[in-house]
Amino acid sequence: MDSAGQDINLNSPNKGLLSDSMTEVPVDAAVAAQTPAVEGLTEAEEEELRAELTKVEEEIVTLRQVLAAKERHCGELRRKLGLSALEGLRQNLSKSWHDVQVSNAYKKTQETLSQAGQKTSAALSTMGSAISRKLGDMRNSATFKSLEDRVGTIKTCSSFASHGASAGTPSSPRLPPPSRAAAPCGRMPERL
């Protein structure tokens, strides 16, 4: 039987069956005589093989019909039990995920990622501590203190300049006079 005449839709209840428009045509003896035989086979052996081929093809058709009937019966049972295709898919996915989780490859990957995460966390913690320590050292250095003093002087001078005209008004707070140790406001601090 030619497979072109079979319904190959796997969800079809007619899978494996010939469609109505196609019918099985037996091989004509004249056509068979025209077909060259495989070398080394006698006519009797060739005829025996063709008969066996026909028998196997008929068994395939029968098995497809039986399978289609079993699938219909299975669908009816599922409907009666209230099981949907979605429920079956959920169960399959759940089982597959469980199988993945218990596999050696998954366990090794999980272990490796866990170790990498711990090492990364430790490295970032160490790096953060080192940066924090360096910033603390830098803040306590003479250069930083000198820069801090000069920025304070600039801030004080700019505050006096912007509030100088309104120093006596009630809406603006009164700023204390600049200290004698601060650099004069007309002069920019020296470069470091």
N, C-alpha and C positions, 0 to 999 in steps of 0.2 A: 504494500500500500504506500502511496506517495505521501510524504509528510506535508506537502503543500495543501492537501485537502483537509488537514486536521485543524481543529480550533486550538490555537496555541495560547489563548488568553488563560492565564493560570487561575483567575478568579471566576471563570465561566463554569457553569454547571455542565456544559457540553464539551469540556475539554477532552480532546482525544477522539471526538466523534466527527464523522464526516459532515460537512454542511449539506443542506438540502439540495443545493445547486450542483454539488459534486457527487458523483457516484463512482464506485470502484469498478474499474474496467479490467477484466482479466487479460493477461498477456496472450496475444494471438500466437498460434504456433508458427505462422509464417514470419512474424516479427522476431520470434525467438530464434528461428533458423537463421535470420539475417544477422543477428547479434553474434559477433565472433566469440567463440568459447575460449576460456582461459587455456593457454597451452598446457598440455599434460593431463587434461581431464577428458575422460571419455564422455560420450553422450549420456550414458546411464548415470555417471557421477554428477554431471551437470544437472540433470533432471532431478536427481535426489537432493542436491543442494538448493535448487529452486523451490522444491516442495517444502524443504525445511525452512527456507526463508519465508515462504508464505505462511507457514504455521506459526513462526515466531512473530511475524507482523500481526497476525490475528490475535495472538496471546497479548501483545502489547495493547491492542485496541480494547480487548476485554479488561485488562488490568486498569486502563485509564477510566473505563466506564465504572468499574468497581470503586476506584479511588474517588471519582466524582460523587457517586452515591454515598460513600462513607463521609465525605466532606459535607454534603447536604445534611446528613443525619447528625453529624457533629454540630453543625450550625443550629439545627433545631434544638438539640440538647442544651446548648449554650443559652439560647433564647429562653427556654423553659426554666433554666436555673438563674436567669437574670444576669448572666455574664455577658459583657459586651466586648467588642474587639479592643476597646480602649483599656479595659481591665486586664485583658490578656497581655497587651503591650506593656502596661505598667508592671505587671508581674515579671515579664521577660527582662525589662530594663533593670528592675530591682535585683533579679537574680544575676544578671550580667555584671552590675556594679559590685555586687557581693563577690563574684568570682574574680573581678579585677583586684579588689581590695585584699583578697587572701593570696594573690599570686606573689611569687618571690620577687618578680621585677618591681611590682608596686611597693612592696615592703622595703626593698633595697633603695629605691628612689626616695621614698619617704624618709628613710634613715639618713641618706646623704643630704637631702634638703634640710633636715632638722639640724644636722651637724654644721652645715654651711651657715644656717641662720644664727646658730649660737656663736660661731667664730666671727661672723660679721658684726653681731651685736657687741661682742667683747672688743673687737677692733675699733668700732665707733665710740664705745665708752672710753677706751684708752686715749683715742685721738681727742675726744672732747675734754678729757681731763688735762691733756697736754696743752691744748689751746687755752683753756681757762687759766692754767698755771702761767703760761707765757704772757697772757694779757695782764694778769696780776703783777708779774715781774715788771712788765713794761710800765704799768701805771705807777709803780713805786720808784721808777727810775728818775734820775735828776732831769733828764731831757723832757720827759712827760710833764713833770711838775713845773718846769720852766714854761713849757708851752701852755699849760693850764693857767698859770699866772698871767701870761700875756693875753690869752683869750678873755680872761676875766677883766683885764684892764680895758680891752677893746669894748667889751659889753658894757662896762660901767660908763665909759666915755660916750658910747652911742645912746645910752639911757639918759644921760644928762643932756645930751644935745637934743633929743626928741622931746624931753619933758621940761627943758629949761624955761620955755616961755610960759608954761602953765603950772609952774611949781607951787604957786600960792593958791590956786583955785581949789575949792572944796571937792571937786569931782576927781582930782588926781591925787594920788598919795604923795606925800612928801618924801623924797629920797634923801638918804643921809649924805652929807658932804663926802667927797672922795677922800680917801686916806692920803696922808702925806707920802706913804711909801710907794703908792701907785705911780706909774709913769704919767707925765703930763698928757692931757687928752689931745693936744695939738700934734703930738708926735706919734708916729707909727712904731710899733715894736720892732726891734731888730730881727733879722733873719736868724734862724737856728743854724 
